Amino acid sequence: MKKISVRDNGIGIPDNVIMRSCNTLCIQLVHLLTEQMNGSLRINNTNGTECVIEVPLD
């Protein structure tokens, strides 16, 4: 697995905002591209915001 992570140390994004924004074009594109590579996308909201994409190295 290869892991790509982007993190900030701000106040974070409230969970209800993340759930509503999952329908934005940007999140949809990242999610679809990650799926096409048989990977996974995670959004972590602890001590800032972190987006993690993991894809296999096949």
mmJSON file of the N, C-alpha and C atoms, coordinates in Angstrom:
{"data_MODEL":{"atom_site":{
"group_PDB":["ATOM","ATOM","ATOM","ATOM","ATOM","ATOM","ATOM","ATOM","ATOM","ATOM","ATOM","ATOM","ATOM","ATOM","ATOM","ATOM","ATOM","ATOM","ATOM","ATOM","ATOM","ATOM","ATOM","ATOM","ATOM","ATOM","ATOM","ATOM","ATOM","ATOM","ATOM","ATOM","ATOM","ATOM","ATOM","ATOM","ATOM","ATOM","ATOM","ATOM","ATOM","ATOM","ATOM","ATOM","ATOM","ATOM","ATOM","ATOM","ATOM","ATOM","ATOM","ATOM","ATOM","ATOM","ATOM","ATOM","ATOM","ATOM","ATOM","ATOM","ATOM","ATOM","ATOM","ATOM","ATOM","ATOM","ATOM","ATOM","ATOM","ATOM","ATOM","ATOM","ATOM","ATOM","ATOM","ATOM","ATOM","ATOM","ATOM","ATOM","ATOM","ATOM","ATOM","ATOM","ATOM","ATOM","ATOM","ATOM","ATOM","ATOM","ATOM","ATOM","ATOM","ATOM","ATOM","ATOM","ATOM","ATOM","ATOM","ATOM","ATOM","ATOM","ATOM","ATOM","ATOM","ATOM","ATOM","ATOM","ATOM","ATOM","ATOM","ATOM","ATOM","ATOM","ATOM","ATOM","ATOM","ATOM","ATOM","ATOM","ATOM","ATOM","ATOM","ATOM","ATOM","ATOM","ATOM","ATOM","ATOM","ATOM","ATOM","ATOM","ATOM","ATOM","ATOM","ATOM","ATOM","ATOM","ATOM","ATOM","ATOM","ATOM","ATOM","ATOM","ATOM","ATOM","ATOM","ATOM","ATOM","ATOM","ATOM","ATOM","ATOM","ATOM","ATOM","ATOM","ATOM","ATOM","ATOM","ATOM","ATOM","ATOM","ATOM","ATOM","ATOM","ATOM","ATOM","ATOM","ATOM","ATOM","ATOM","ATOM","ATOM","ATOM"],
"id":[1,2,3,4,5,6,7,8,9,10,11,12,13,14,15,16,17,18,19,20,21,22,23,24,25,26,27,28,29,30,31,32,33,34,35,36,37,38,39,40,41,42,43,44,45,46,47,48,49,50,51,52,53,54,55,56,57,58,59,60,61,62,63,64,65,66,67,68,69,70,71,72,73,74,75,76,77,78,79,80,81,82,83,84,85,86,87,88,89,90,91,92,93,94,95,96,97,98,99,100,101,102,103,104,105,106,107,108,109,110,111,112,113,114,115,116,117,118,119,120,121,122,123,124,125,126,127,128,129,130,131,132,133,134,135,136,137,138,139,140,141,142,143,144,145,146,147,148,149,150,151,152,153,154,155,156,157,158,159,160,161,162,163,164,165,166,167,168,169,170,171,172,173,174],
"type_symbol":["N","C","C","N","C","C","N","C","C","N","C","C","N","C","C","N","C","C","N","C","C","N","C","C","N","C","C","N","C","C","N","C","C","N","C","C","N","C","C","N","C","C","N","C","C","N","C","C","N","C","C","N","C","C","N","C","C","N","C","C","N","C","C","N","C","C","N","C","C","N","C","C","N","C","C","N","C","C","N","C","C","N","C","C","N","C","C","N","C","C","N","C","C","N","C","C","N","C","C","N","C","C","N","C","C","N","C","C","N","C","C","N","C","C","N","C","C","N","C","C","N","C","C","N","C","C","N","C","C","N","C","C","N","C","C","N","C","C","N","C","C","N","C","C","N","C","C","N","C","C","N","C","C","N","C","C","N","C","C","N","C","C","N","C","C","N","C","C","N","C","C","N","C","C"],
"label_atom_id":["N","CA","C","N","CA","C","N","CA","C","N","CA","C","N","CA","C","N","CA","C","N","CA","C","N","CA","C","N","CA","C","N","CA","C","N","CA","C","N","CA","C","N","CA","C","N","CA","C","N","CA","C","N","CA","C","N","CA","C","N","CA","C","N","CA","C","N","CA","C","N","CA","C","N","CA","C","N","CA","C","N","CA","C","N","CA","C","N","CA","C","N","CA","C","N","CA","C","N","CA","C","N","CA","C","N","CA","C","N","CA","C","N","CA","C","N","CA","C","N","CA","C","N","CA","C","N","CA","C","N","CA","C","N","CA","C","N","CA","C","N","CA","C","N","CA","C","N","CA","C","N","CA","C","N","CA","C","N","CA","C","N","CA","C","N","CA","C","N","CA","C","N","CA","C","N","CA","C","N","CA","C","N","CA","C","N","CA","C","N","CA","C","N","CA","C","N","CA","C","N","CA","C"],
"label_alt_id":[null,null,null,null,null,null,null,null,null,null,null,null,null,null,null,null,null,null,null,null,null,null,null,null,null,null,null,null,null,null,null,null,null,null,null,null,null,null,null,null,null,null,null,null,null,null,null,null,null,null,null,null,null,null,null,null,null,null,null,null,null,null,null,null,null,null,null,null,null,null,null,null,null,null,null,null,null,null,null,null,null,null,null,null,null,null,null,null,null,null,null,null,null,null,null,null,null,null,null,null,null,null,null,null,null,null,null,null,null,null,null,null,null,null,null,null,null,null,null,null,null,null,null,null,null,null,null,null,null,null,null,null,null,null,null,null,null,null,null,null,null,null,null,null,null,null,null,null,null,null,null,null,null,null,null,null,null,null,null,null,null,null,null,null,null,null,null,null,null,null,null,null,null,null],
"label_comp_id":["MET","MET","MET","LYS","LYS","LYS","LYS","LYS","LYS","ILE","ILE","ILE","SER","SER","SER","VAL","VAL","VAL","ARG","ARG","ARG","ASP","ASP","ASP","ASN","ASN","ASN","GLY","GLY","GLY","ILE","ILE","ILE","GLY","GLY","GLY","ILE","ILE","ILE","PRO","PRO","PRO","ASP","ASP","ASP","ASN","ASN","ASN","VAL","VAL","VAL","ILE","ILE","ILE","MET","MET","MET","ARG","ARG","ARG","SER","SER","SER","CYS","CYS","CYS","ASN","ASN","ASN","THR","THR","THR","LEU","LEU","LEU","CYS","CYS","CYS","ILE","ILE","ILE","GLN","GLN","GLN","LEU","LEU","LEU","VAL","VAL","VAL","HIS","HIS","HIS","LEU","LEU","LEU","LEU","LEU","LEU","THR","THR","THR","GLU","GLU","GLU","GLN","GLN","GLN","MET","MET","MET","ASN","ASN","ASN","GLY","GLY","GLY","SER","SER","SER","LEU","LEU","LEU","ARG","ARG","ARG","ILE","ILE","ILE","ASN","ASN","ASN","ASN","ASN","ASN","THR","THR","THR","ASN","ASN","ASN","GLY","GLY","GLY","THR","THR","THR","GLU","GLU","GLU","CYS","CYS","CYS","VAL","VAL","VAL","ILE","ILE","ILE","GLU","GLU","GLU","VAL","VAL","VAL","PRO","PRO","PRO","LEU","LEU","LEU","ASP","ASP","ASP"],
"label_asym_id":["A","A","A","A","A","A","A","A","A","A","A","A","A","A","A","A","A","A","A","A","A","A","A","A","A","A","A","A","A","A","A","A","A","A","A","A","A","A","A","A","A","A","A","A","A","A","A","A","A","A","A","A","A","A","A","A","A","A","A","A","A","A","A","A","A","A","A","A","A","A","A","A","A","A","A","A","A","A","A","A","A","A","A","A","A","A","A","A","A","A","A","A","A","A","A","A","A","A","A","A","A","A","A","A","A","A","A","A","A","A","A","A","A","A","A","A","A","A","A","A","A","A","A","A","A","A","A","A","A","A","A","A","A","A","A","A","A","A","A","A","A","A","A","A","A","A","A","A","A","A","A","A","A","A","A","A","A","A","A","A","A","A","A","A","A","A","A","A","A","A","A","A","A","A"],
"label_entity_id":["1","1","1","1","1","1","1","1","1","1","1","1","1","1","1","1","1","1","1","1","1","1","1","1","1","1","1","1","1","1","1","1","1","1","1","1","1","1","1","1","1","1","1","1","1","1","1","1","1","1","1","1","1","1","1","1","1","1","1","1","1","1","1","1","1","1","1","1","1","1","1","1","1","1","1","1","1","1","1","1","1","1","1","1","1","1","1","1","1","1","1","1","1","1","1","1","1","1","1","1","1","1","1","1","1","1","1","1","1","1","1","1","1","1","1","1","1","1","1","1","1","1","1","1","1","1","1","1","1","1","1","1","1","1","1","1","1","1","1","1","1","1","1","1","1","1","1","1","1","1","1","1","1","1","1","1","1","1","1","1","1","1","1","1","1","1","1","1","1","1","1","1","1","1"],
"label_seq_id":[1,1,1,2,2,2,3,3,3,4,4,4,5,5,5,6,6,6,7,7,7,8,8,8,9,9,9,10,10,10,11,11,11,12,12,12,13,13,13,14,14,14,15,15,15,16,16,16,17,17,17,18,18,18,19,19,19,20,20,20,21,21,21,22,22,22,23,23,23,24,24,24,25,25,25,26,26,26,27,27,27,28,28,28,29,29,29,30,30,30,31,31,31,32,32,32,33,33,33,34,34,34,35,35,35,36,36,36,37,37,37,38,38,38,39,39,39,40,40,40,41,41,41,42,42,42,43,43,43,44,44,44,45,45,45,46,46,46,47,47,47,48,48,48,49,49,49,50,50,50,51,51,51,52,52,52,53,53,53,54,54,54,55,55,55,56,56,56,57,57,57,58,58,58],
"pdbx_PDB_ins_code":[null,null,null,null,null,null,null,null,null,null,null,null,null,null,null,null,null,null,null,null,null,null,null,null,null,null,null,null,null,null,null,null,null,null,null,null,null,null,null,null,null,null,null,null,null,null,null,null,null,null,null,null,null,null,null,null,null,null,null,null,null,null,null,null,null,null,null,null,null,null,null,null,null,null,null,null,null,null,null,null,null,null,null,null,null,null,null,null,null,null,null,null,null,null,null,null,null,null,null,null,null,null,null,null,null,null,null,null,null,null,null,null,null,null,null,null,null,null,null,null,null,null,null,null,null,null,null,null,null,null,null,null,null,null,null,null,null,null,null,null,null,null,null,null,null,null,null,null,null,null,null,null,null,null,null,null,null,null,null,null,null,null,null,null,null,null,null,null,null,null,null,null,null,null],
"Cartn_x":[0.838,0.0,0.881,0.452,1.073,0.086,0.564,-0.3,0.077,-0.939,-0.768,-1.632,-1.032,-1.753,-1.515,-2.597,-2.515,-3.192,-2.491,-2.998,-2.749,-3.686,-3.44,-3.634,-3.242,-3.349,-4.358,-5.352,-6.389,-7.409,-8.561,-9.599,-10.376,-10.151,-10.844,-12.164,-12.749,-14.032,-15.068,-16.173,-17.199,-17.693,-18.002,-18.44,-19.661,-20.602,-21.804,-21.471,-20.446,-20.024,-19.372,-18.546,-17.889,-18.934,-19.952,-20.971,-21.754,-22.051,-22.765,-21.876,-20.584,-19.702,-19.235,-19.563,-19.167,-19.801,-20.812,-21.453,-20.83,-19.759,-19.116,-18.346,-18.17,-17.478,-16.058,-15.358,-13.968,-13.881,-14.69,-14.66,-15.089,-16.101,-16.552,-15.433,-14.708,-13.619,-12.501,-12.1,-11.041,-11.483,-12.715,-13.236,-13.28,-13.782,-13.87,-12.489,-11.557,-10.195,-9.539,-9.77,-9.211,-9.812,-11.12,-11.779,-11.243,-11.001,-10.484,-9.117,-8.371,-7.056,-7.151,-8.41,-8.658,-8.144,-8.259,-7.785,-8.909,-8.529,-9.513,-9.206,-10.249,-10.148,-10.72,-9.968,-10.405,-10.243,-11.179,-11.047,-11.062,-9.969,-9.799,-9.906,-10.701,-10.96,-10.423,-9.342,-8.769,-7.556,-7.565,-6.458,-6.179,-7.18,-7.068,-7.808,-7.499,-8.135,-7.056,-7.28,-6.351,-7.142,-6.698,-7.257,-6.2,-6.584,-5.648,-6.163,-5.305,-5.614,-4.606,-5.116,-4.245,-4.561,-3.535,-3.707,-2.681,-3.061,-2.123,-1.022,0.108,1.255,1.345,0.25,0.269,0.741],
"Cartn_y":[-1.19,0.0,1.252,2.214,3.534,4.503,5.352,6.259,7.701,8.504,9.931,10.641,11.567,12.242,13.744,14.503,15.962,16.366,17.16,17.522,18.995,19.591,20.92,20.855,21.91,21.9,22.936,23.233,24.197,23.601,24.236,23.795,22.596,22.216,21.066,21.467,20.542,20.754,19.948,20.569,19.806,18.617,17.51,16.292,16.53,17.361,17.583,18.33,19.16,19.855,18.868,17.967,16.968,16.086,15.675,14.807,15.539,16.827,17.587,17.839,18.077,18.425,17.206,16.006,14.802,14.758,15.574,15.613,16.652,17.326,18.31,17.593,18.269,17.681,17.255,18.081,17.763,16.453,16.327,15.104,13.907,14.086,12.99,12.535,13.482,13.128,12.39,12.895,12.228,10.825,10.695,9.388,8.426,8.882,8.018,7.596,8.533,8.19,7.201,7.393,6.466,5.074,5.01,3.716,3.037,3.804,3.22,2.59,3.076,2.515,1.464,1.017,0.037,0.508,1.802,2.384,2.818,3.554,4.053,5.505,6.244,7.645,7.786,8.433,8.681,10.16,10.727,12.09,12.02,12.485,12.448,13.878,14.086,15.424,15.627,14.967,15.08,16.0,17.053,18.019,18.599,19.15,19.669,18.745,18.827,17.973,17.233,15.95,15.122,14.317,14.333,13.493,12.461,11.2,10.112,9.257,9.057,8.16,7.017,5.785,4.591,3.784,3.423,2.629,1.495,0.336,-0.774,-0.48,-1.131,-0.924,-1.971,-2.521,-3.573,-3.034],
"Cartn_z":[0.0,0.0,0.0,-0.747,-0.755,-0.13,0.772,1.505,1.184,0.836,0.594,1.623,2.373,3.435,3.359,3.51,3.58,4.875,5.705,7.034,7.31,8.055,8.602,10.108,10.8,12.259,12.747,11.928,12.297,13.245,13.323,14.261,13.744,12.501,11.929,11.31,10.601,9.953,10.729,11.145,11.871,11.038,11.706,11.017,10.14,10.596,9.791,8.497,8.489,7.272,6.311,6.826,5.974,5.308,6.053,5.478,4.383,4.57,3.553,2.345,2.561,1.446,0.663,1.11,0.373,-1.012,-1.231,-2.536,-3.461,-3.03,-3.889,-4.994,-6.095,-7.235,-6.872,-6.126,-5.757,-4.98,-3.931,-3.127,-3.963,-4.814,-5.679,-6.61,-7.213,-8.133,-7.412,-6.254,-5.488,-5.098,-4.639,-4.24,-5.434,-6.584,-7.772,-8.275,-8.317,-8.763,-7.81,-6.514,-5.522,-5.696,-5.918,-6.153,-7.399,-8.468,-9.713,-9.507,-8.512,-8.204,-7.1,-6.809,-5.743,-4.395,-4.154,-2.909,-1.996,-0.957,0.002,0.345,0.698,1.089,2.486,3.379,4.746,5.05,5.793,6.286,7.797,8.419,9.867,10.383,11.397,11.921,13.324,13.688,15.019,14.973,15.779,15.809,14.423,13.796,12.439,11.492,10.226,9.231,8.458,8.219,7.455,6.437,5.199,4.142,3.792,3.833,3.592,2.431,1.445,0.323,0.394,0.353,0.333,-0.915,-1.66,-2.88,-2.873,-3.444,-3.537,-4.555,-4.392,-5.298,-6.391,-6.824,-7.858,-9.182],
"occupancy":[1.0,1.0,1.0,1.0,1.0,1.0,1.0,1.0,1.0,1.0,1.0,1.0,1.0,1.0,1.0,1.0,1.0,1.0,1.0,1.0,1.0,1.0,1.0,1.0,1.0,1.0,1.0,1.0,1.0,1.0,1.0,1.0,1.0,1.0,1.0,1.0,1.0,1.0,1.0,1.0,1.0,1.0,1.0,1.0,1.0,1.0,1.0,1.0,1.0,1.0,1.0,1.0,1.0,1.0,1.0,1.0,1.0,1.0,1.0,1.0,1.0,1.0,1.0,1.0,1.0,1.0,1.0,1.0,1.0,1.0,1.0,1.0,1.0,1.0,1.0,1.0,1.0,1.0,1.0,1.0,1.0,1.0,1.0,1.0,1.0,1.0,1.0,1.0,1.0,1.0,1.0,1.0,1.0,1.0,1.0,1.0,1.0,1.0,1.0,1.0,1.0,1.0,1.0,1.0,1.0,1.0,1.0,1.0,1.0,1.0,1.0,1.0,1.0,1.0,1.0,1.0,1.0,1.0,1.0,1.0,1.0,1.0,1.0,1.0,1.0,1.0,1.0,1.0,1.0,1.0,1.0,1.0,1.0,1.0,1.0,1.0,1.0,1.0,1.0,1.0,1.0,1.0,1.0,1.0,1.0,1.0,1.0,1.0,1.0,1.0,1.0,1.0,1.0,1.0,1.0,1.0,1.0,1.0,1.0,1.0,1.0,1.0,1.0,1.0,1.0,1.0,1.0,1.0,1.0,1.0,1.0,1.0,1.0,1.0],
"B_iso_or_equiv":[0.0,0.0,0.0,0.0,0.0,0.0,0.0,0.0,0.0,0.0,0.0,0.0,0.0,0.0,0.0,0.0,0.0,0.0,0.0,0.0,0.0,0.0,0.0,0.0,0.0,0.0,0.0,0.0,0.0,0.0,0.0,0.0,0.0,0.0,0.0,0.0,0.0,0.0,0.0,0.0,0.0,0.0,0.0,0.0,0.0,0.0,0.0,0.0,0.0,0.0,0.0,0.0,0.0,0.0,0.0,0.0,0.0,0.0,0.0,0.0,0.0,0.0,0.0,0.0,0.0,0.0,0.0,0.0,0.0,0.0,0.0,0.0,0.0,0.0,0.0,0.0,0.0,0.0,0.0,0.0,0.0,0.0,0.0,0.0,0.0,0.0,0.0,0.0,0.0,0.0,0.0,0.0,0.0,0.0,0.0,0.0,0.0,0.0,0.0,0.0,0.0,0.0,0.0,0.0,0.0,0.0,0.0,0.0,0.0,0.0,0.0,0.0,0.0,0.0,0.0,0.0,0.0,0.0,0.0,0.0,0.0,0.0,0.0,0.0,0.0,0.0,0.0,0.0,0.0,0.0,0.0,0.0,0.0,0.0,0.0,0.0,0.0,0.0,0.0,0.0,0.0,0.0,0.0,0.0,0.0,0.0,0.0,0.0,0.0,0.0,0.0,0.0,0.0,0.0,0.0,0.0,0.0,0.0,0.0,0.0,0.0,0.0,0.0,0.0,0.0,0.0,0.0,0.0,0.0,0.0,0.0,0.0,0.0,0.0],
"pdbx_formal_charge":[null,null,null,null,null,null,null,null,null,null,null,null,null,null,null,null,null,null,null,null,null,null,null,null,null,null,null,null,null,null,null,null,null,null,null,null,null,null,null,null,null,null,null,null,null,null,null,null,null,null,null,null,null,null,null,null,null,null,null,null,null,null,null,null,null,null,null,null,null,null,null,null,null,null,null,null,null,null,null,null,null,null,null,null,null,null,null,null,null,null,null,null,null,null,null,null,null,null,null,null,null,null,null,null,null,null,null,null,null,null,null,null,null,null,null,null,null,null,null,null,null,null,null,null,null,null,null,null,null,null,null,null,null,null,null,null,null,null,null,null,null,null,null,null,null,null,null,null,null,null,null,null,null,null,null,null,null,null,null,null,null,null,null,null,null,null,null,null,null,null,null,null,null,null],
"auth_seq_id":[1,1,1,2,2,2,3,3,3,4,4,4,5,5,5,6,6,6,7,7,7,8,8,8,9,9,9,10,10,10,11,11,11,12,12,12,13,13,13,14,14,14,15,15,15,16,16,16,17,17,17,18,18,18,19,19,19,20,20,20,21,21,21,22,22,22,23,23,23,24,24,24,25,25,25,26,26,26,27,27,27,28,28,28,29,29,29,30,30,30,31,31,31,32,32,32,33,33,33,34,34,34,35,35,35,36,36,36,37,37,37,38,38,38,39,39,39,40,40,40,41,41,41,42,42,42,43,43,43,44,44,44,45,45,45,46,46,46,47,47,47,48,48,48,49,49,49,50,50,50,51,51,51,52,52,52,53,53,53,54,54,54,55,55,55,56,56,56,57,57,57,58,58,58],
"auth_comp_id":["MET","MET","MET","LYS","LYS","LYS","LYS","LYS","LYS","ILE","ILE","ILE","SER","SER","SER","VAL","VAL","VAL","ARG","ARG","ARG","ASP","ASP","ASP","ASN","ASN","ASN","GLY","GLY","GLY","ILE","ILE","ILE","GLY","GLY","GLY","ILE","ILE","ILE","PRO","PRO","PRO","ASP","ASP","ASP","ASN","ASN","ASN","VAL","VAL","VAL","ILE","ILE","ILE","MET","MET","MET","ARG","ARG","ARG","SER","SER","SER","CYS","CYS","CYS","ASN","ASN","ASN","THR","THR","THR","LEU","LEU","LEU","CYS","CYS","CYS","ILE","ILE","ILE","GLN","GLN","GLN","LEU","LEU","LEU","VAL","VAL","VAL","HIS","HIS","HIS","LEU","LEU","LEU","LEU","LEU","LEU","THR","THR","THR","GLU","GLU","GLU","GLN","GLN","GLN","MET","MET","MET","ASN","ASN","ASN","GLY","GLY","GLY","SER","SER","SER","LEU","LEU","LEU","ARG","ARG","ARG","ILE","ILE","ILE","ASN","ASN","ASN","ASN","ASN","ASN","THR","THR","THR","ASN","ASN","ASN","GLY","GLY","GLY","THR","THR","THR","GLU","GLU","GLU","CYS","CYS","CYS","VAL","VAL","VAL","ILE","ILE","ILE","GLU","GLU","GLU","VAL","VAL","VAL","PRO","PRO","PRO","LEU","LEU","LEU","ASP","ASP","ASP"],
"auth_asym_id":["A","A","A","A","A","A","A","A","A","A","A","A","A","A","A","A","A","A","A","A","A","A","A","A","A","A","A","A","A","A","A","A","A","A","A","A","A","A","A","A","A","A","A","A","A","A","A","A","A","A","A","A","A","A","A","A","A","A","A","A","A","A","A","A","A","A","A","A","A","A","A","A","A","A","A","A","A","A","A","A","A","A","A","A","A","A","A","A","A","A","A","A","A","A","A","A","A","A","A","A","A","A","A","A","A","A","A","A","A","A","A","A","A","A","A","A","A","A","A","A","A","A","A","A","A","A","A","A","A","A","A","A","A","A","A","A","A","A","A","A","A","A","A","A","A","A","A","A","A","A","A","A","A","A","A","A","A","A","A","A","A","A","A","A","A","A","A","A","A","A","A","A","A","A"],
"auth_atom_id":["N","CA","C","N","CA","C","N","CA","C","N","CA","C","N","CA","C","N","CA","C","N","CA","C","N","CA","C","N","CA","C","N","CA","C","N","CA","C","N","CA","C","N","CA","C","N","CA","C","N","CA","C","N","CA","C","N","CA","C","N","CA","C","N","CA","C","N","CA","C","N","CA","C","N","CA","C","N","CA","C","N","CA","C","N","CA","C","N","CA","C","N","CA","C","N","CA","C","N","CA","C","N","CA","C","N","CA","C","N","CA","C","N","CA","C","N","CA","C","N","CA","C","N","CA","C","N","CA","C","N","CA","C","N","CA","C","N","CA","C","N","CA","C","N","CA","C","N","CA","C","N","CA","C","N","CA","C","N","CA","C","N","CA","C","N","CA","C","N","CA","C","N","CA","C","N","CA","C","N","CA","C","N","CA","C","N","CA","C","N","CA","C","N","CA","C","N","CA","C","N","CA","C"],
"pdbx_PDB_model_num":[1,1,1,1,1,1,1,1,1,1,1,1,1,1,1,1,1,1,1,1,1,1,1,1,1,1,1,1,1,1,1,1,1,1,1,1,1,1,1,1,1,1,1,1,1,1,1,1,1,1,1,1,1,1,1,1,1,1,1,1,1,1,1,1,1,1,1,1,1,1,1,1,1,1,1,1,1,1,1,1,1,1,1,1,1,1,1,1,1,1,1,1,1,1,1,1,1,1,1,1,1,1,1,1,1,1,1,1,1,1,1,1,1,1,1,1,1,1,1,1,1,1,1,1,1,1,1,1,1,1,1,1,1,1,1,1,1,1,1,1,1,1,1,1,1,1,1,1,1,1,1,1,1,1,1,1,1,1,1,1,1,1,1,1,1,1,1,1,1,1,1,1,1,1]
}}}
